[in-house]
Amino acid sequence: MKYSTTTYTTTEINRNFRIKVAGIDGNGNRINTLVGVSRLIKLIGEDLFNKFVKRAFDCMLDVCVCKLRRGLKVSFYNK
């Protein structure tokens, strides 16, 4: 399944990364869990999602950590 404005497919992202989100969501609830592509898009929006995924594919480390000013931390772990 390919979203309208994403450059990578969902299967390609899931094949290469495990995505973990930690911090506080929009409702004020604390979260620290693994999420999928659709849940991450709901949390941060499509623009930031595209930016973070591109950064994760360009990163050559085991983990790529992206932080938002609102206290949310998204970690992309390479498989």
Residue pairs with C-beta under 8 A, 6 or more apart in sequence:
1 9
1 10
1 11
2 9
2 10
3 10
3 41
3 46
5 46
5 50
6 46
6 49
6 50
6 53
7 50
7 53
7 54
8 53
8 57
10 37
10 38
13 19
13 37
13 53
14 36
14 37
15 79
16 57
16 78
16 79
17 56
17 76
17 77
17 78
17 79
18 34
18 76
18 77
18 79
19 34
19 35
19 36
19 37
19 40
19 74
19 75
19 76
19 77
20 32
20 33
20 34
20 35
20 74
20 75
20 77
21 31
21 32
21 33
21 34
21 35
21 39
21 40
21 43
21 72
21 73
21 74
21 75
22 31
22 32
22 72
22 73
22 75
23 30
23 31
23 32
23 68
23 70
23 71
23 72
23 73
24 30
24 31
24 70
24 71
24 72
25 31
25 43
25 72
26 43
35 43
37 49
40 49
40 74
41 49
43 72
44 52
44 68
44 72
44 74
48 68
52 66
52 74
52 76
53 76
55 64
55 66
56 64
56 66
56 76
59 76
61 78
62 77
62 78
63 75
63 76
63 77
63 78
64 75
64 76
65 73
65 74
65 75
65 76
66 73
66 74
66 75
66 76
67 73
67 74
68 74
